[in-house]
């Protein structure tokens, strides 16, 4: 049986960081960047990012909708492609710092760091999605 895959190039920008909402699965900077890549690619997916504090691991989830209810959601398996750099570790560090070091200003609709940032800087990574 042949498995079809689709590569998705993701660019986390300053704008995603500024407009990302800490502690939000579907509006954090990484989720916004992945959703931008999905939208630019024309793929019919939605993104959210789960972060597990116990293991400091971020998991990117993609789904497509086959109907009009949440029950009709069909999950897509995806994984971060690690080429020369450990992109999964970069994502883990980014999400950990973003959730713990940024505050959300609902009036300005942007996030700002409490203290100098170390990991929350623009970077690129690639996802491979099993379609």
Short mmCIF file of the C-alpha atoms (twelve columns), coordinates in Angstrom:
data_MODEL
# 
_entry.id   MODEL 
# 
loop_
_atom_site.group_PDB 
_atom_site.id 
_atom_site.type_symbol 
_atom_site.label_atom_id 
_atom_site.label_alt_id 
_atom_site.label_comp_id 
_atom_site.label_asym_id 
_atom_site.label_seq_id 
_atom_site.Cartn_x 
_atom_site.Cartn_y 
_atom_site.Cartn_z 
_atom_site.pdbx_PDB_model_num 
ATOM 1   C CA . UNK A 1   0.000   0.000  0.000  1 
ATOM 2   C CA . UNK A 2   1.345   3.400  -0.974 1 
ATOM 3   C CA . UNK A 3   1.275   6.215  1.578  1 
ATOM 4   C CA . UNK A 4   0.781   9.707  0.167  1 
ATOM 5   C CA . UNK A 5   2.553   12.579 1.871  1 
ATOM 6   C CA . UNK A 6   2.554   16.324 1.439  1 
ATOM 7   C CA . UNK A 7   5.342   18.682 2.540  1 
ATOM 8   C CA . UNK A 8   4.425   22.033 3.977  1 
ATOM 9   C CA . UNK A 9   7.041   24.786 4.385  1 
ATOM 10  C CA . UNK A 10  6.346   26.938 7.456  1 
ATOM 11  C CA . UNK A 11  7.861   30.350 8.172  1 
ATOM 12  C CA . UNK A 12  7.358   31.763 11.670 1 
ATOM 13  C CA . UNK A 13  7.601   35.544 11.254 1 
ATOM 14  C CA . UNK A 14  7.769   38.553 13.571 1 
ATOM 15  C CA . UNK A 15  4.116   39.195 12.682 1 
ATOM 16  C CA . UNK A 16  3.075   35.687 13.828 1 
ATOM 17  C CA . UNK A 17  4.943   36.251 17.095 1 
ATOM 18  C CA . UNK A 18  3.343   39.668 17.592 1 
ATOM 19  C CA . UNK A 19  -0.184  38.473 16.710 1 
ATOM 20  C CA . UNK A 20  0.108   35.076 18.415 1 
ATOM 21  C CA . UNK A 21  -1.827  34.488 21.614 1 
ATOM 22  C CA . UNK A 22  0.056   32.710 24.434 1 
ATOM 23  C CA . UNK A 23  -1.589  29.534 25.789 1 
ATOM 24  C CA . UNK A 24  -3.865  29.246 22.762 1 
ATOM 25  C CA . UNK A 25  -3.858  26.006 20.771 1 
ATOM 26  C CA . UNK A 26  -5.145  27.575 17.563 1 
ATOM 27  C CA . UNK A 27  -3.933  31.186 17.877 1 
ATOM 28  C CA . UNK A 28  -0.361  30.838 19.188 1 
ATOM 29  C CA . UNK A 29  2.484   32.024 16.948 1 
ATOM 30  C CA . UNK A 30  3.315   28.508 15.684 1 
ATOM 31  C CA . UNK A 31  -0.351  27.749 14.899 1 
ATOM 32  C CA . UNK A 32  -0.683  31.063 13.025 1 
ATOM 33  C CA . UNK A 33  2.458   30.294 11.009 1 
ATOM 34  C CA . UNK A 34  1.297   26.770 10.137 1 
ATOM 35  C CA . UNK A 35  -2.166  28.068 9.219  1 
ATOM 36  C CA . UNK A 36  -0.561  30.717 6.953  1 
ATOM 37  C CA . UNK A 37  1.422   27.979 5.205  1 
ATOM 38  C CA . UNK A 38  -1.736  25.877 4.839  1 
ATOM 39  C CA . UNK A 39  -3.693  28.818 3.422  1 
ATOM 40  C CA . UNK A 40  -0.876  29.710 0.986  1 
ATOM 41  C CA . UNK A 41  -0.674  26.074 -0.100 1 
ATOM 42  C CA . UNK A 42  -4.426  25.792 -0.643 1 
ATOM 43  C CA . UNK A 43  -4.737  22.710 1.558  1 
ATOM 44  C CA . UNK A 44  -8.132  22.249 3.291  1 
ATOM 45  C CA . UNK A 45  -6.741  21.821 6.816  1 
ATOM 46  C CA . UNK A 46  -6.988  23.539 10.184 1 
ATOM 47  C CA . UNK A 47  -4.139  23.631 12.705 1 
ATOM 48  C CA . UNK A 48  -3.761  23.586 16.464 1 
ATOM 49  C CA . UNK A 49  -0.713  23.136 18.673 1 
ATOM 50  C CA . UNK A 50  -0.738  21.139 21.912 1 
ATOM 51  C CA . UNK A 51  1.984   21.671 24.507 1 
ATOM 52  C CA . UNK A 52  2.644   19.214 27.321 1 
ATOM 53  C CA . UNK A 53  4.396   20.908 30.234 1 
ATOM 54  C CA . UNK A 54  5.522   17.633 31.815 1 
ATOM 55  C CA . UNK A 55  7.601   16.707 28.777 1 
ATOM 56  C CA . UNK A 56  7.954   20.237 27.304 1 
ATOM 57  C CA . UNK A 57  6.848   18.836 23.954 1 
ATOM 58  C CA . UNK A 58  4.785   20.623 21.325 1 
ATOM 59  C CA . UNK A 59  2.603   18.596 18.978 1 
ATOM 60  C CA . UNK A 60  1.185   20.081 15.778 1 
ATOM 61  C CA . UNK A 61  -2.227  18.714 14.835 1 
ATOM 62  C CA . UNK A 62  -3.928  19.102 11.466 1 
ATOM 63  C CA . UNK A 63  -7.483  18.214 10.593 1 
ATOM 64  C CA . UNK A 64  -9.817  18.533 7.672  1 
ATOM 65  C CA . UNK A 65  -13.587 18.832 7.854  1 
ATOM 66  C CA . UNK A 66  -15.735 16.380 5.917  1 
ATOM 67  C CA . UNK A 67  -19.059 17.747 7.121  1 
ATOM 68  C CA . UNK A 68  -20.484 20.507 9.247  1 
ATOM 69  C CA . UNK A 69  -19.906 19.240 12.778 1 
ATOM 70  C CA . UNK A 70  -16.893 18.558 14.991 1 
ATOM 71  C CA . UNK A 71  -17.723 14.858 14.833 1 
ATOM 72  C CA . UNK A 72  -16.891 14.945 11.135 1 
ATOM 73  C CA . UNK A 73  -13.309 16.015 11.795 1 
ATOM 74  C CA . UNK A 74  -10.703 13.801 10.130 1 
ATOM 75  C CA . UNK A 75  -7.242  14.045 11.682 1 
ATOM 76  C CA . UNK A 76  -4.143  14.176 9.497  1 
ATOM 77  C CA . UNK A 77  -0.925  12.685 10.791 1 
ATOM 78  C CA . UNK A 78  2.014   15.017 10.481 1 
ATOM 79  C CA . UNK A 79  5.525   15.285 11.769 1 
ATOM 80  C CA . UNK A 80  8.226   17.918 11.810 1 
ATOM 81  C CA . UNK A 81  10.979  17.270 9.289  1 
ATOM 82  C CA . UNK A 82  14.389  17.572 10.943 1 
ATOM 83  C CA . UNK A 83  17.008  18.276 8.323  1 
ATOM 84  C CA . UNK A 84  20.263  19.773 9.582  1 
ATOM 85  C CA . UNK A 85  18.713  21.308 12.686 1 
ATOM 86  C CA . UNK A 86  16.566  19.828 15.407 1 
ATOM 87  C CA . UNK A 87  13.394  21.632 14.376 1 
ATOM 88  C CA . UNK A 88  11.166  19.759 16.839 1 
ATOM 89  C CA . UNK A 89  13.367  20.949 19.703 1 
ATOM 90  C CA . UNK A 90  13.242  24.531 18.358 1 
ATOM 91  C CA . UNK A 91  9.442   24.334 18.273 1 
ATOM 92  C CA . UNK A 92  9.336   22.907 21.815 1 
ATOM 93  C CA . UNK A 93  11.567  25.694 23.155 1 
ATOM 94  C CA . UNK A 94  9.659   28.347 21.217 1 
ATOM 95  C CA . UNK A 95  6.231   27.269 22.508 1 
ATOM 96  C CA . UNK A 96  7.502   26.866 26.080 1 
ATOM 97  C CA . UNK A 97  8.988   30.369 26.089 1 
ATOM 98  C CA . UNK A 98  6.026   31.906 24.247 1 
ATOM 99  C CA . UNK A 99  3.485   30.516 26.717 1 
ATOM 100 C CA . UNK A 100 5.498   31.426 29.817 1 
ATOM 101 C CA . UNK A 101 7.147   34.730 28.793 1 
ATOM 102 C CA . UNK A 102 4.535   36.549 26.695 1 
ATOM 103 C CA . UNK A 103 1.389   38.378 27.727 1 
ATOM 104 C CA . UNK A 104 -1.632  39.070 25.538 1 
ATOM 105 C CA . UNK A 105 -2.974  42.620 25.222 1 
ATOM 106 C CA . UNK A 106 -6.588  42.213 24.123 1 
ATOM 107 C CA . UNK A 107 -6.941  45.928 23.325 1 
ATOM 108 C CA . UNK A 108 -3.948  46.021 20.988 1 
ATOM 109 C CA . UNK A 109 -4.537  42.397 19.911 1 
ATOM 110 C CA . UNK A 110 -0.866  41.537 20.221 1 
ATOM 111 C CA . UNK A 111 1.545   39.787 22.538 1 
ATOM 112 C CA . UNK A 112 4.607   41.228 24.217 1 
ATOM 113 C CA . UNK A 113 7.377   39.502 26.199 1 
ATOM 114 C CA . UNK A 114 7.855   40.070 29.932 1 
ATOM 115 C CA . UNK A 115 11.635  39.749 29.655 1 
ATOM 116 C CA . UNK A 116 14.195  39.406 26.842 1 
ATOM 117 C CA . UNK A 117 13.456  36.534 24.495 1 
ATOM 118 C CA . UNK A 118 15.827  33.694 23.713 1 
ATOM 119 C CA . UNK A 119 13.895  31.222 21.522 1 
ATOM 120 C CA . UNK A 120 10.918  33.228 20.203 1 
ATOM 121 C CA . UNK A 121 12.543  34.502 17.054 1 
ATOM 122 C CA . UNK A 122 11.564  33.977 13.398 1 
ATOM 123 C CA . UNK A 123 12.570  30.615 11.920 1 
ATOM 124 C CA . UNK A 124 11.509  28.129 9.235  1 
ATOM 125 C CA . UNK A 125 10.618  24.470 9.445  1 
ATOM 126 C CA . UNK A 126 8.908   21.850 7.341  1 
ATOM 127 C CA . UNK A 127 5.999   19.530 8.090  1 
ATOM 128 C CA . UNK A 128 5.362   16.270 6.350  1 
ATOM 129 C CA . UNK A 129 1.674   15.395 6.333  1 
ATOM 130 C CA . UNK A 130 0.344   11.921 5.659  1 
ATOM 131 C CA . UNK A 131 -2.621  12.465 3.383  1 
# 
